[in-house]
Each structure stands twice: as C-alpha cells, then as structure tokens.
Amino acid sequence: MITIRVPATTANIGPGFDSLGLAFKLYSYFSFEEIPSGVEIIGCDEEYRNEENLVYISFMKTLEKLNANVTGIRIKIESNIPVSRGLGSSASCIIGGVMGANEISKSGLSKMEIFNISNEIEGHPDNISPGIFGGLTASLVNENIPYFTKYEIDRELSFCAFIPDFKLSTQDARKVLPNIVLYTQAVHNVSRTAVLLKSLENGDVDLIKIALEDKLHEPYRKSLIGEYDEVKKICEENKVVGFFISGAGPTLMGIINNNTNNLKLKEEMSNLKNNWTVKKLEVDFHGALVL
C-alpha cells in the first residue's frame, strides 16, 4: 500500500487573485493498493465512492499519460480538509491521484512533472503549486505551461481559518465576478501583491494589513458569504494582522501573531448565527509527500 499526504491550501491571499497560494499543516491522506480487478473507494462519503471521484479520475488520467495501467485499485481517503470551503480540497484530491499513479506505476515522475499534470487536470496552479511544493508560492501559466516560484514567510506569523457550516462552490463564486475591471483596480492589485509578498517575508504587520486589500474578487464574493462583515469586525477588534477570503470562500482567513487575542476571537465567533469553526493553522513548508 502507498500513502500520499497532501496539505490544505489557501489561494488568492487578498490581491493575489489566481496567483498566490499557501500550504498549511492540515492534511488529506490518500492510500492506493492494487486489487485483482475493479475500483474500490473507501473512507469518504457515499456520494464520492464511484468512478466520478476526483482522486480516481486524476489517478486514471495520469496512468493514461504514463501509458501504464492497473487491473484494479483500492483507494482509501482520510481527509481533514473540508470540501467546498476554499481550502484546496479539490487540489489535494488531484495531487493525491497523480502522485498515487506515479508511485503505483513506478514511473519516477519529478515534482515538476507532477505539477504539470496536476495543473492540466485542475486548470489553474494557484492551489496546486503550494500543495506540491509547500510554503508560499506565486504561479502563472504561459502557453499552457505552469510556472511557480516560492517565497519566504515570517515564522512568527500564523493563520486562523474561520470555516462556516455552509459550502460555496468555486463555480458559483466565479459567476459573480465582473468580465471587465477598471485600470485603476488592476493597478491597485498589482502594487499590493508586490508589497504583500515582501511584507509576509519580513512580518511587517502594518504593511500586510494595507497590502491585503483586494478589488478584483473579494468585493463581489463577500456577498455570498453569510456574516462576512461580522467576522471581519471581530477580527479587527481582536488585532488580527490581516483578513481575506480563502480561495473562492466561504472560509475566511486571518493572519495572526502574538498580539492577537485568540481566546476572545473564538468566544465572539461562537455568538454568530452560523456555526464557524475557528482553526489555527501553521504553514506547511514541505508540500505533498509519499509516506
């Protein structure tokens, strides 16, 4: 049996729309074992125990690319990453499937080759790159080929995810975005993304707070997230360093340090109408691993 561990990820990170990503020490585990025939998927909800499972689809697509095959496969999924919450659950399934196929077929793909295949399946690399390589990444696609680079992040910074008890699909979150943005909005985001990356590296909390302001997606998506304004206000009152929508949402993310009142933060969140899970997250610097 082969087991792959893949971290949760957050994407966008304020102004870094469809480009910035970060991996966390919150994991999904995907185990693969050859069986005489067929496909068997265990450990997940009944609705995902079929050939439409994203892990299985990614596994089979990778085998096809490698000109390899198996007569039967058993996939066991143990996921701590909530589904459709903006924490990279889909990316983790894709990465797990691709890496599982690579290990089962003994193909010896490099991490960059795994990155290329995973991005081809996912369609964009912002969650894929931190999921595979860990840490803070910026990524782009040029002529259908994905590229990424890694940035340092201050070790004194931690992250706090506010995960609601409702889902939001990426497809629905895309629908509310405008087809055209103003030149000034684009400049706003480009300048802040550049400053944000260096500020995260230096732990400059004053600049982080300013640089996280986005004008390309958050103003439109926040209306889809119940109690967005209330959660943001609680964070501001408890000295959260920065606040942004994780991926397409609905999870909201706070950047925290030693000045943040974590206990009061949790207490006030528990008084909201929706059920918000407050989870402190540390950065994962290693990315996906074969265990």
C-alpha positions as CSV (number, residue, x, y, z in Angstrom):
1,M,0.0,0.0,0.0
2,I,1.2,3.5,-0.9
3,T,0.0,6.6,1.1
4,I,0.3,10.2,-0.1
5,R,-0.1,13.1,2.3
6,V,-1.3,16.4,0.8
7,P,-1.6,19.7,2.7
8,A,-4.6,22.1,2.6
9,T,-4.0,25.3,0.8
10,T,-5.4,28.8,0.6
11,A,-5.3,30.8,-2.7
12,N,-5.6,34.4,-3.8
13,I,-4.5,35.8,-0.4
14,G,-6.0,39.2,-0.8
15,P,-4.8,40.9,-4.0
16,G,-3.0,37.8,-5.5
17,F,-6.0,36.7,-7.4
18,D,-5.5,33.3,-9.1
19,S,-1.7,33.5,-8.5
20,L,-0.8,33.3,-4.8
21,G,-1.1,30.2,-2.7
22,L,0.0,28.9,0.7
23,A,0.1,25.4,2.2
24,F,-1.0,24.5,5.8
25,K,-0.4,21.7,8.2
26,L,-3.9,20.3,7.7
27,Y,-3.8,17.2,5.6
28,S,-5.6,14.7,3.5
29,Y,-4.2,11.1,3.2
30,F,-4.7,9.0,0.1
31,S,-3.8,5.3,0.1
32,F,-3.5,3.2,-3.0
33,E,-3.5,-0.6,-3.2
34,E,-3.7,-2.8,-6.3
35,I,-6.5,-5.4,-6.2
36,P,-7.4,-8.1,-8.8
37,S,-10.0,-6.0,-10.6
38,G,-12.3,-3.0,-10.5
39,V,-12.2,0.1,-8.3
40,E,-13.0,0.3,-4.6
41,I,-13.1,3.7,-2.9
42,I,-13.4,3.8,0.9
43,G,-13.1,6.4,3.7
44,C,-15.2,9.1,2.1
45,D,-18.9,9.9,1.9
46,E,-21.0,7.5,-0.1
47,E,-21.6,10.1,-2.9
48,Y,-17.9,10.1,-3.7
49,R,-17.4,6.3,-3.8
50,N,-17.6,5.8,-7.5
51,E,-15.6,6.4,-10.7
52,E,-16.5,10.2,-10.6
53,N,-14.3,10.6,-7.6
54,L,-11.7,13.2,-8.3
55,V,-8.9,11.2,-6.8
56,Y,-9.7,8.3,-9.1
57,I,-10.2,10.5,-12.2
58,S,-6.8,12.1,-11.6
59,F,-5.2,8.6,-10.9
60,M,-6.6,7.2,-14.2
61,K,-5.7,10.3,-16.3
62,T,-2.1,10.1,-15.0
63,L,-1.8,6.4,-15.8
64,E,-3.1,7.1,-19.3
65,K,-0.4,9.7,-19.8
66,L,2.2,7.3,-18.5
67,N,1.0,4.5,-20.8
68,A,0.5,2.4,-17.7
69,N,-2.5,0.5,-16.3
70,V,-3.7,-1.4,-13.3
71,T,-6.3,-4.2,-13.3
72,G,-7.9,-2.9,-10.1
73,I,-7.3,-0.3,-7.5
74,R,-8.5,0.3,-3.9
75,I,-8.3,4.0,-2.8
76,K,-8.7,4.9,0.8
77,I,-9.3,8.6,1.6
78,E,-8.8,10.1,5.0
79,S,-9.4,13.8,4.6
80,N,-9.1,16.6,7.2
81,I,-9.7,19.2,4.6
82,P,-13.3,20.3,4.4
83,V,-15.0,20.1,1.0
84,S,-16.1,23.2,-0.9
85,R,-14.7,25.6,1.7
86,G,-11.9,27.3,-0.1
87,L,-9.1,25.3,1.4
88,G,-7.9,23.4,-1.6
89,S,-9.8,20.1,-1.2
90,S,-10.1,19.6,-5.0
91,A,-6.4,20.3,-5.5
92,S,-5.5,17.9,-2.8
93,C,-7.5,15.1,-4.5
94,I,-5.9,15.8,-7.8
95,I,-2.4,15.9,-6.4
96,G,-3.1,12.7,-4.4
97,G,-4.4,10.9,-7.5
98,V,-1.4,12.0,-9.7
99,M,1.2,11.0,-7.1
100,G,-0.6,7.8,-6.4
101,A,-0.5,6.8,-10.1
102,N,3.2,7.8,-10.3
103,E,4.0,5.5,-7.3
104,I,1.9,2.6,-8.3
105,S,3.3,2.6,-11.8
106,K,6.8,3.2,-10.6
107,S,7.2,5.9,-13.2
108,G,9.6,8.2,-11.3
109,L,8.0,11.5,-12.2
110,S,9.7,14.6,-10.9
111,K,7.8,17.1,-8.8
112,M,7.7,19.4,-11.7
113,E,6.2,16.7,-13.9
114,I,3.6,16.0,-11.2
115,F,3.0,19.8,-11.1
116,N,2.4,19.9,-14.9
117,I,-0.1,17.0,-14.9
118,S,-1.9,18.2,-11.8
119,N,-2.3,21.7,-13.3
120,E,-3.6,20.2,-16.5
121,I,-6.4,18.4,-14.6
122,E,-7.2,21.3,-12.2
123,G,-6.9,24.1,-14.8
124,H,-5.1,26.6,-12.7
125,P,-2.0,26.3,-10.5
126,D,-2.6,28.6,-7.5
127,N,-3.6,25.8,-5.2
128,I,-1.6,23.1,-7.0
129,S,1.8,24.7,-6.5
130,P,1.7,25.1,-2.7
131,G,0.1,21.7,-2.4
132,I,3.0,20.1,-4.1
133,F,5.9,22.2,-3.1
134,G,4.7,23.7,0.2
135,G,5.1,27.2,1.6
136,L,4.1,30.4,0.0
137,T,4.1,30.3,-3.8
138,A,3.2,32.6,-6.8
139,S,2.3,30.8,-10.0
140,L,1.4,31.6,-13.6
141,V,0.6,29.8,-16.8
142,N,2.4,30.6,-20.1
143,E,1.4,28.9,-23.3
144,N,-0.3,26.2,-21.3
145,I,2.8,25.5,-19.2
146,P,2.6,26.3,-15.4
147,Y,5.4,28.0,-13.6
148,F,5.9,28.9,-10.0
149,T,8.3,30.5,-7.5
150,K,8.5,30.2,-3.7
151,Y,8.7,33.0,-1.2
152,E,9.8,33.0,2.4
153,I,7.2,33.8,5.1
154,D,8.0,35.1,8.6
155,R,7.9,32.2,11.1
156,E,6.2,34.4,13.7
157,L,3.1,34.7,11.6
158,S,0.3,32.1,11.9
159,F,-3.1,31.8,10.2
160,C,-6.5,31.3,11.6
161,A,-9.2,29.8,9.4
162,F,-12.9,30.7,10.1
163,I,-14.7,27.8,8.5
164,P,-18.5,28.0,8.2
165,D,-21.0,25.2,8.2
166,F,-22.1,26.0,4.7
167,K,-20.5,25.4,1.3
168,L,-19.7,27.6,-1.6
169,S,-18.7,26.1,-5.0
170,T,-15.9,27.7,-6.9
171,Q,-18.2,27.8,-10.0
172,D,-20.8,29.9,-8.1
173,A,-18.1,32.2,-6.8
174,R,-16.8,32.7,-10.3
175,K,-20.2,33.7,-11.6
176,V,-20.4,36.9,-9.5
177,L,-17.1,38.3,-10.9
178,P,-17.2,41.1,-13.5
179,N,-16.0,40.5,-17.0
180,I,-14.2,43.8,-17.1
181,V,-12.3,45.6,-14.4
182,L,-11.0,49.2,-14.3
183,Y,-7.4,50.0,-15.0
184,T,-7.2,51.6,-11.5
185,Q,-8.4,48.4,-9.9
186,A,-5.7,46.4,-11.7
187,V,-3.0,48.8,-10.6
188,H,-4.4,48.6,-7.1
189,N,-4.0,44.8,-7.0
190,V,-0.6,44.6,-8.8
191,S,1.0,47.1,-6.4
192,R,-0.4,45.5,-3.3
193,T,0.6,42.0,-4.4
194,A,4.2,43.1,-4.8
195,V,4.2,44.7,-1.4
196,L,2.4,41.9,0.3
197,L,5.0,39.2,-0.7
198,K,7.8,41.2,0.9
199,S,5.7,42.1,3.9
200,L,4.9,38.5,4.6
201,E,8.6,37.7,4.4
202,N,9.5,40.4,6.8
203,G,6.5,40.1,9.1
204,D,5.7,43.7,8.6
205,V,2.1,43.7,10.1
206,D,1.3,47.3,9.2
207,L,2.1,46.8,5.5
208,I,0.4,43.3,5.5
209,K,-2.9,44.9,6.6
210,I,-2.7,47.5,3.8
211,A,-1.4,45.2,1.1
212,L,-4.1,42.6,1.6
213,E,-6.8,44.9,0.3
214,D,-8.3,43.5,-2.9
215,K,-10.5,45.0,-5.6
216,L,-10.8,42.1,-8.1
217,H,-12.8,39.4,-6.3
218,E,-13.5,40.0,-2.6
219,P,-15.9,42.9,-3.1
220,Y,-18.1,40.6,-5.2
221,R,-17.7,37.3,-3.4
222,K,-18.3,38.6,0.1
223,S,-22.0,38.9,-0.6
224,L,-22.1,35.1,-1.0
225,I,-20.6,34.6,2.5
226,G,-23.1,35.0,5.3
227,E,-21.8,37.1,8.2
228,Y,-18.7,38.2,6.3
229,D,-18.9,41.7,7.8
230,E,-19.5,40.4,11.3
231,V,-16.5,38.0,11.1
232,K,-14.2,40.8,9.7
233,K,-15.3,43.2,12.5
234,I,-14.5,40.6,15.2
235,C,-11.1,40.1,13.6
236,E,-10.3,43.8,13.5
237,E,-11.4,44.2,17.2
238,N,-9.1,41.4,18.3
239,K,-5.9,42.7,16.5
240,V,-5.9,40.2,13.7
241,V,-3.0,41.2,11.4
242,G,-4.8,40.7,8.2
243,F,-8.1,39.3,6.8
244,F,-9.0,37.8,3.4
245,I,-11.3,35.2,1.7
246,S,-9.6,31.9,1.4
247,G,-9.7,30.9,-2.2
248,A,-13.2,31.3,-3.5
249,G,-14.6,31.1,0.0
250,P,-16.6,30.6,2.1
251,T,-13.7,30.1,4.6
252,L,-12.4,33.4,5.8
253,M,-8.7,33.7,6.9
254,G,-7.0,35.8,9.4
255,I,-3.2,36.3,9.8
256,I,-2.4,36.4,13.5
257,N,0.6,36.9,15.7
258,N,1.3,37.1,19.5
259,N,-0.8,40.3,19.8
260,T,-4.0,38.6,18.6
261,N,-6.4,37.7,21.4
262,N,-7.2,34.1,20.2
263,L,-9.4,33.2,23.1
264,K,-11.7,36.3,22.7
265,L,-11.7,35.7,19.0
266,K,-13.2,32.2,19.4
267,E,-15.6,33.3,22.1
268,E,-17.1,36.1,19.9
269,M,-17.2,33.9,16.8
270,S,-19.4,31.4,18.8
271,N,-22.0,34.1,19.2
272,L,-22.7,34.4,15.5
273,K,-25.8,32.8,13.9
274,N,-23.8,30.4,11.6
275,N,-21.6,27.8,13.1
276,W,-18.0,28.9,12.5
277,T,-15.1,26.5,13.3
278,V,-12.0,28.5,14.3
279,K,-8.9,26.6,13.4
280,K,-5.3,27.9,13.9
281,L,-3.1,26.8,11.1
282,E,0.7,26.7,10.7
283,V,2.4,26.9,7.4
284,D,3.5,23.6,5.8
285,F,6.9,24.1,4.1
286,H,7.2,20.6,2.6
287,G,4.2,20.1,0.4
288,A,2.9,16.7,-0.7
289,L,4.8,13.6,0.5
290,V,4.9,9.9,-0.1
291,L,4.7,8.4,3.4
